[in-house]
Amino acid sequence: MADLVIVGAGPQALTLSCLLLQKRSRLHRRLRIVDPSGRWLSCWQRQMERYEIPWLRSPSPHHPHPNAHALRRFAHSQQRHRQLEGAYGLPHTDLFAAFCREVIAEFALEGRVQAASVEHIRLPANGKGPLELSLSDGTTVQAGRVVIATGNGTPQWPTWIKAIAGEAPADALQHSDGIDLPALRLRPGERILIVGGGLTSAHLSLGALRRGAKVQLLCRRGLKQKPFDADPGWLGSKYLKGFHAEPCMHRRRRLVLEARDGGSITPETGAELREAQRRGKLQLHEHCEVQAAHWSSGEWDIVCGGGQRLSADRIWLATGHRQGVSQHPLLQQLHQQLPIELVDDWPVLGPDLRWPGTPVHLMGGLTALQVGPAARNLFGGREAAQRIWRAVVKH
């Protein structure tokens, strides 16, 4: 039996693992990490590569090591301090990856990720005793406590997708989840319409432009530029004090949505897009929304609001993900066994991010009602790790 099983091996799971082992090294033998990849940060690294992301959007103190200064110290020790961008020290992607490898080695976590997925989670029948996890490799694990730290949700598809006319080939319409820039084989001058106003749409636009494509970027609203996806006041007590004092979970959800305010891009990517627009390489359609799309004669005919018509060879959807209990198989199972309060599909967890009445904790975006707008970011991972650690200590 494992004292603690962490489901997922991304940055937040690594953050929690390091904090637990720093505080209580004897947990090393009783800690189990399960992820289909069998490696730390596999999905995170793959996303950086697929979208060719040059640097992170999180300040240098936000990372998996318990010491907030560790990343900056690592950069200076490696003579790589110039790879911390701007006043906030945003780390270059390869610097951050190298730092995480150092962290994994420091806490002796290499080779600790079991290559499997958790397919079923069962609560004890009488509320006492261990949880039971059924894994994809056919094994069963009993655990005293489980932390679910997986998933961005499921791809968000616009409603007009359901009414598409014509039979388009698979690569003519793709969600960003299925796009891999380094593996792309584009024809010179291929026309790509990218739908979305967030940072993913910007990375895809720039990647397509580097490959000689003609890009049209379509945003429902104006293209917003912000250093972070939420105001820096949400990364500390300035706004969080009032947020945590708010008793109404519906109001908290509204505060989270208002703080994130849809997608945004960084000033640096904004400058690159505007330069491409100035040179005639990029067409930017702001305050524009697709109403219908028709595939005919090997191309897309797209009708936008107001009757504007566009044509393209490919459509890429950088339209985000749906997050909620209904989008997560393990949380669906938990909710069936022990229903809890949901606010528009977001779970109302305990202060220690526990699914009420169980020894199951959550990390990531679905802790937003407790952690705040930055729940899915590295800052949120540090906050979640502290809360879960305090629960482990009390146990």
Backbone torsions as a table, in degrees:
resi	resn	phi	psi	omega
1	MET	NA	140.2	177.4
2	ALA	-98.7	138.2	174.5
3	ASP	-62.8	-40.5	-175.5
4	LEU	-145.2	129.9	173.5
5	VAL	-114.7	126.6	174.9
6	ILE	-104.0	121.7	-179.8
7	VAL	-94.7	110.2	-175.8
8	GLY	116.4	150.5	-178.2
9	ALA	-135.6	37.0	178.1
10	GLY	-89.0	-170.9	-177.6
11	PRO	-58.2	-38.1	-178.8
12	GLN	-71.1	-39.5	176.4
13	ALA	-63.0	-38.8	177.8
14	LEU	-66.8	-39.7	177.6
15	THR	-57.6	-47.3	179.7
16	LEU	-65.2	-44.8	-178.7
17	SER	-58.8	-44.4	-178.8
18	CYS	-65.4	-42.4	180.0
19	LEU	-64.3	-44.2	179.1
20	LEU	-60.0	-43.9	-177.0
21	LEU	-73.5	-30.6	175.0
22	GLN	-66.2	-40.2	-176.9
23	LYS	-79.2	-34.3	-174.6
24	ARG	-147.6	87.0	-173.2
25	SER	-63.0	-25.8	-178.7
26	ARG	-67.1	-14.3	176.4
27	LEU	-67.3	-15.1	-174.9
28	HIS	-53.3	-42.0	-176.6
29	ARG	-76.8	-17.6	-175.0
30	ARG	-110.9	10.9	-179.5
31	LEU	-105.0	134.6	-179.0
32	ARG	-131.4	132.0	178.9
33	ILE	-117.3	131.8	-176.5
34	VAL	-125.6	127.5	178.4
35	ASP	-155.4	138.3	-176.9
36	PRO	-56.2	-31.0	-176.8
37	SER	-72.9	-26.6	-174.7
38	GLY	74.9	10.1	-177.5
39	ARG	-138.3	152.2	173.7
40	TRP	-69.6	139.0	169.2
41	LEU	59.8	24.6	-177.1
42	SER	-62.4	-49.8	-179.1
43	CYS	-66.6	-39.9	179.1
44	TRP	-61.0	-48.4	-179.1
45	GLN	-62.9	-39.7	-179.9
46	ARG	-63.8	-39.3	179.4
47	GLN	-65.7	-41.3	177.5
48	MET	-58.7	-42.1	-178.5
49	GLU	-71.1	-43.5	-175.8
50	ARG	-63.7	-35.4	-178.4
51	TYR	-101.5	1.9	179.2
52	GLU	51.4	53.6	-178.0
53	ILE	-81.0	120.0	-173.8
54	PRO	-76.4	-37.9	177.6
55	TRP	-151.8	162.4	-175.8
56	LEU	-77.0	166.0	178.5
57	ARG	-101.2	3.5	-178.1
58	SER	-101.9	138.7	179.1
59	PRO	-62.4	159.4	-174.0
60	SER	-58.3	-28.6	177.9
61	PRO	-71.4	-9.1	-175.8
62	HIS	-100.7	107.9	-175.3
63	HIS	-166.6	176.5	-174.8
64	PRO	-76.0	-18.8	-177.3
65	HIS	-73.1	140.9	179.9
66	PRO	-61.7	-26.6	178.7
67	ASN	-85.8	116.0	-175.6
68	ALA	-61.4	-24.5	-177.6
69	HIS	-89.9	-1.1	-170.5
70	ALA	-63.7	-39.4	-178.3
71	LEU	-66.6	-44.9	179.9
72	ARG	-63.7	-41.0	178.0
73	ARG	-63.4	-39.8	178.0
74	PHE	-62.4	-45.3	-179.5
75	ALA	-59.3	-42.2	179.9
76	HIS	-70.3	-38.2	-179.6
77	SER	-65.9	-26.7	179.7
78	GLN	-97.1	8.7	-174.5
79	GLN	53.8	41.0	-179.2
80	ARG	-122.0	25.4	-177.3
81	HIS	-64.3	-22.4	177.4
82	ARG	-71.3	-9.2	177.0
83	GLN	-90.9	15.3	169.9
84	LEU	-109.1	108.8	-169.2
85	GLU	-85.3	135.1	168.1
86	GLY	68.0	-172.1	-175.6
87	ALA	-64.3	-28.7	-177.5
88	TYR	-91.3	-3.3	178.8
89	GLY	64.6	47.3	179.4
90	LEU	-67.3	120.2	-173.3
91	PRO	-77.0	139.2	170.9
92	HIS	-61.5	151.0	-174.6
93	THR	-59.8	-44.4	-177.7
94	ASP	-70.9	-31.6	174.6
95	LEU	-64.2	-45.7	-179.0
96	PHE	-62.9	-40.0	179.2
97	ALA	-64.6	-42.0	178.5
98	ALA	-64.7	-40.4	178.0
99	PHE	-62.2	-43.9	-179.9
100	CYS	-63.6	-36.2	175.9
101	ARG	-62.0	-39.2	177.7
102	GLU	-64.6	-41.3	179.5
103	VAL	-64.5	-44.5	179.4
104	ILE	-59.5	-41.8	178.1
105	ALA	-67.2	-42.4	-178.0
106	GLU	-58.7	-38.7	-177.4
107	PHE	-97.7	14.4	176.0
108	ALA	53.0	46.9	-177.5
109	LEU	-105.1	4.4	177.1
110	GLU	-65.2	140.2	176.8
111	GLY	70.3	12.0	-176.9
112	ARG	-95.1	-2.2	-178.4
113	VAL	-93.5	119.0	177.9
114	GLN	-79.5	128.3	-176.9
115	ALA	-79.4	85.1	178.7
116	ALA	-163.4	162.2	172.8
117	SER	-113.7	151.9	176.3
118	VAL	-87.6	118.0	-176.8
119	GLU	-95.2	-30.1	180.0
120	HIS	-142.3	143.6	174.4
121	ILE	-126.2	129.7	-178.1
122	ARG	-122.8	127.4	175.2
123	LEU	-80.4	150.3	177.1
124	PRO	-61.5	141.9	-172.6
125	ALA	-59.9	-38.2	-176.0
126	ASN	-103.5	11.1	-178.7
127	GLY	81.9	-1.7	178.8
128	LYS	-123.5	153.1	-179.0
129	GLY	98.7	179.9	-174.5
130	PRO	-77.9	157.6	169.1
131	LEU	-77.5	156.2	177.7
132	GLU	-122.6	126.7	179.8
133	LEU	-114.5	128.8	174.5
134	SER	-100.5	124.4	-175.5
135	LEU	-101.1	160.7	-177.6
136	SER	-67.1	-18.5	178.5
137	ASP	-86.7	7.2	177.4
138	GLY	91.2	-5.2	-179.0
139	THR	-89.3	162.3	176.8
140	THR	-122.9	135.8	-178.3
141	VAL	-121.2	134.4	171.7
142	GLN	-101.0	137.9	-174.9
143	ALA	-139.2	140.7	174.7
144	GLY	-75.2	-29.8	-178.3
145	ARG	-150.4	144.2	-179.9
146	VAL	-129.4	138.6	172.1
147	VAL	-118.5	123.2	178.2
148	ILE	-98.7	112.0	-176.5
149	ALA	-128.0	57.2	-175.4
150	THR	-129.6	149.0	158.7
151	GLY	84.6	139.5	172.7
152	ASN	-96.2	3.2	-174.0
153	GLY	98.2	-162.7	-179.2
154	THR	-110.2	150.9	-177.9
155	PRO	-54.8	138.0	178.1
156	GLN	-92.5	116.6	179.6
157	TRP	-105.5	132.1	178.2
158	PRO	-61.4	154.4	-176.7
159	THR	-65.0	-29.1	-177.2
160	TRP	-68.3	-14.8	179.0
161	ILE	-59.3	-37.3	-175.3
162	LYS	-64.9	-22.9	-175.4
163	ALA	-106.0	16.6	-178.8
164	ILE	-62.3	135.1	176.8
165	ALA	-101.2	144.9	178.7
166	GLY	92.2	155.4	-178.7
167	GLU	-101.4	97.5	-179.1
168	ALA	-88.1	147.2	174.0
169	PRO	-64.8	159.6	-172.6
170	ALA	-58.7	-38.5	-176.0
171	ASP	-83.1	1.3	178.7
172	ALA	-82.8	-19.7	179.0
173	LEU	-140.4	113.1	-176.4
174	GLN	-136.6	142.1	167.5
175	HIS	-79.3	154.2	-178.6
176	SER	-56.4	-27.9	178.9
177	ASP	-57.3	-28.7	-175.8
178	GLY	-100.5	8.4	-176.0
179	ILE	-100.5	133.0	179.0
180	ASP	-128.2	99.1	-174.5
181	LEU	-56.6	-47.4	-178.4
182	PRO	-61.3	-25.8	-178.1
183	ALA	-91.3	-1.9	-176.1
184	LEU	-68.1	142.7	172.2
185	ARG	-124.8	94.6	-177.3
186	LEU	-100.8	146.3	171.8
187	ARG	-77.1	147.3	176.8
188	PRO	-56.2	129.8	178.8
189	GLY	77.6	10.1	179.5
190	GLU	-60.1	138.1	-175.1
191	ARG	-95.3	121.9	-178.5
192	ILE	-122.2	125.7	173.4
193	LEU	-99.5	120.6	-179.4
194	ILE	-109.8	124.3	-177.0
195	VAL	-104.7	121.3	177.9
196	GLY	143.8	150.8	-177.7
197	GLY	-118.3	17.3	-179.1
198	GLY	-102.0	-173.7	-174.7
199	LEU	-67.8	-31.5	177.4
200	THR	-61.8	-42.5	179.4
201	SER	-63.2	-35.2	178.3
202	ALA	-67.3	-45.6	178.7
203	HIS	-61.6	-41.7	179.1
204	LEU	-66.2	-39.6	178.7
205	SER	-61.7	-47.8	-178.2
206	LEU	-65.8	-38.9	178.6
207	GLY	-64.4	-42.0	178.1
208	ALA	-66.2	-39.9	178.1
209	LEU	-62.5	-39.4	178.6
210	ARG	-62.8	-23.2	-178.7
211	ARG	-97.8	13.2	173.7
212	GLY	84.9	11.4	179.2
213	ALA	-78.4	159.7	170.3
214	LYS	-98.8	120.0	-169.9
215	VAL	-113.0	134.7	168.5
216	GLN	-116.6	123.4	180.0
217	LEU	-107.1	121.7	-174.2
218	LEU	-115.2	123.4	-178.7
219	CYS	-123.6	137.2	178.0
220	ARG	-62.4	-35.8	179.7
221	ARG	-118.0	-172.1	174.2
222	GLY	-70.8	152.4	179.0
223	LEU	-71.7	116.0	-176.1
224	LYS	-97.4	136.8	178.4
225	GLN	-113.5	125.6	177.4
226	LYS	-145.8	144.0	177.6
227	PRO	-59.9	-40.2	-179.7
228	PHE	-123.7	166.2	-178.9
229	ASP	-79.3	-8.5	169.6
230	ALA	-141.0	154.7	-179.1
231	ASP	-53.8	139.2	179.3
232	PRO	-55.5	-21.3	176.6
233	GLY	-61.5	-19.7	177.5
234	TRP	-83.0	-4.1	178.9
235	LEU	-97.3	25.0	-179.9
236	GLY	-173.9	-167.0	-172.4
237	SER	-74.3	-13.8	-175.5
238	LYS	-50.8	-50.5	179.3
239	TYR	-105.5	-29.1	-174.0
240	LEU	-68.8	-27.8	179.7
241	LYS	-59.8	-48.3	178.3
242	GLY	-67.9	-36.1	179.0
243	PHE	-60.9	-47.7	-178.0
244	HIS	-69.8	-22.3	177.8
245	ALA	-82.2	-12.3	-178.9
246	GLU	-76.1	116.5	-176.5
247	PRO	-79.7	-21.2	-175.1
248	CYS	-87.0	117.8	-177.7
249	MET	-70.5	-28.4	176.2
250	HIS	-66.7	-40.0	177.0
251	ARG	-67.0	-38.7	177.1
252	ARG	-60.5	-41.8	179.5
253	ARG	-61.8	-41.9	178.2
254	ARG	-62.3	-40.1	178.7
255	LEU	-61.9	-40.6	178.2
256	VAL	-62.8	-48.0	-178.4
257	LEU	-65.0	-38.8	178.4
258	GLU	-66.8	-38.8	-178.5
259	ALA	-67.3	-40.5	-179.5
260	ARG	-79.0	-35.0	171.6
261	ASP	51.3	45.7	178.7
262	GLY	71.6	-162.3	-177.3
263	GLY	-81.9	154.6	174.4
264	SER	-150.0	164.7	178.5
265	ILE	-121.9	162.3	178.4
266	THR	-78.6	157.0	177.0
267	PRO	-57.9	-33.6	-179.0
268	GLU	-66.3	-47.1	178.9
269	THR	-69.3	-32.8	176.1
270	GLY	-60.0	-42.0	179.3
271	ALA	-64.0	-39.7	178.9
272	GLU	-65.8	-40.7	179.3
273	LEU	-66.5	-42.2	-179.9
274	ARG	-65.2	-35.9	178.0
275	GLU	-66.8	-41.5	177.4
276	ALA	-64.0	-36.4	176.7
277	GLN	-65.7	-42.8	-179.9
278	ARG	-61.5	-36.1	-179.0
279	ARG	-83.9	1.2	177.5
280	GLY	80.6	10.4	-179.7
281	LYS	-85.5	-25.0	-176.0
282	LEU	-125.8	134.3	170.4
283	GLN	-105.4	126.7	-179.2
284	LEU	-109.2	120.7	179.2
285	HIS	-112.2	96.9	179.3
286	GLU	-92.8	157.2	-177.7
287	HIS	51.9	45.8	-176.0
288	CYS	-135.2	137.5	-177.6
289	GLU	-137.1	136.2	179.0
290	VAL	-68.9	134.6	175.7
291	GLN	-104.0	-35.3	-178.3
292	ALA	-160.2	156.1	177.6
293	ALA	-141.4	140.5	-177.9
294	HIS	-134.1	128.4	177.8
295	TRP	-96.1	120.5	-178.3
296	SER	-152.7	137.5	176.7
297	SER	54.1	37.8	172.7
298	GLY	79.4	16.6	177.7
299	GLU	-151.3	164.7	178.0
300	TRP	-91.4	134.7	168.0
301	ASP	-109.5	115.3	-172.7
302	ILE	-114.3	130.1	177.7
303	VAL	-107.6	124.6	-179.8
304	CYS	-106.2	169.7	176.8
305	GLY	-57.6	141.5	-177.2
306	GLY	85.4	0.1	177.2
307	GLY	89.0	-1.2	178.8
308	GLN	-62.1	138.7	-179.8
309	ARG	-117.7	137.3	178.1
310	LEU	-128.8	157.3	175.3
311	SER	-130.0	151.4	-177.0
312	ALA	-159.9	159.0	174.2
313	ASP	-89.0	-29.9	178.9
314	ARG	-138.3	151.3	170.5
315	ILE	-120.9	127.1	174.9
316	TRP	-113.1	130.9	-178.0
317	LEU	-106.2	106.8	173.5
318	ALA	-101.7	62.0	-169.5
319	THR	-105.9	15.1	171.7
320	GLY	79.3	-162.6	-173.8
321	HIS	-134.5	151.4	173.7
322	ARG	-91.3	125.5	178.7
323	GLN	-113.3	136.3	177.3
324	GLY	170.2	166.8	178.6
325	VAL	-58.4	-38.4	-177.9
326	SER	-68.4	-15.4	-178.4
327	GLN	-96.3	-0.1	-173.2
328	HIS	-125.0	110.8	-174.1
329	PRO	-54.8	-42.6	-178.7
330	LEU	-67.9	-37.5	178.6
331	LEU	-71.9	-32.7	172.8
332	GLN	-59.3	-43.6	179.3
333	GLN	-63.2	-43.4	178.2
334	LEU	-60.7	-43.3	-176.7
335	HIS	-66.9	-32.6	176.9
336	GLN	-68.2	-38.3	-178.3
337	GLN	-79.2	-36.3	-179.3
338	LEU	-145.2	87.5	-177.7
339	PRO	-62.5	142.4	176.4
340	ILE	-129.9	174.0	178.2
341	GLU	-69.3	133.5	175.1
342	LEU	-120.2	143.5	174.3
343	VAL	-117.2	101.3	-175.4
344	ASP	50.7	46.2	175.3
345	ASP	79.9	-1.3	174.3
346	TRP	-90.3	135.8	-177.4
347	PRO	-77.8	142.3	172.7
348	VAL	-93.7	100.5	-175.1
349	LEU	-93.9	169.6	172.3
350	GLY	-73.5	169.6	179.0
351	PRO	-58.2	-26.8	178.5
352	ASP	-91.4	16.0	177.5
353	LEU	65.1	27.1	179.5
354	ARG	-89.5	139.1	169.0
355	TRP	-66.0	114.6	-170.7
356	PRO	-50.0	133.5	178.2
357	GLY	84.0	5.2	-178.4
358	THR	-137.2	164.2	171.4
359	PRO	-92.8	38.1	179.2
360	VAL	-111.4	124.7	178.3
361	HIS	-111.1	155.8	176.3
362	LEU	-115.7	152.5	169.0
363	MET	-131.2	158.3	176.1
364	GLY	101.8	-162.7	-171.6
365	GLY	-59.5	-29.2	-177.0
366	LEU	-81.2	7.1	170.1
367	THR	-98.7	13.1	-172.1
368	ALA	-61.2	-31.8	-179.7
369	LEU	-67.4	-19.9	177.8
370	GLN	-104.0	-43.6	-173.4
371	VAL	-87.2	-33.7	-179.2
372	GLY	112.8	-173.6	-173.6
373	PRO	-60.7	-24.4	-178.5
374	ALA	-93.6	19.8	-174.8
375	ALA	-57.6	-36.4	-174.5
376	ARG	-86.2	-5.7	-177.0
377	ASN	-92.5	179.5	179.0
378	LEU	-62.3	-36.2	175.6
379	PHE	-59.8	-45.3	179.2
380	GLY	-62.1	-35.4	177.5
381	GLY	-63.9	-38.8	179.2
382	ARG	-68.0	-41.8	179.1
383	GLU	-65.6	-44.2	179.8
384	ALA	-63.3	-41.4	-179.8
385	ALA	-60.7	-41.2	178.6
386	GLN	-62.8	-42.8	-179.0
387	ARG	-65.8	-42.8	-179.1
388	ILE	-69.1	-40.3	177.5
389	TRP	-57.7	-43.0	179.6
390	ARG	-63.0	-33.7	177.1
391	ALA	-69.4	-37.3	178.3
392	VAL	-64.7	-41.0	180.0
393	VAL	-62.1	-40.8	-177.9
394	LYS	-70.4	-22.5	-173.2
395	HIS	-68.0	NA	NA
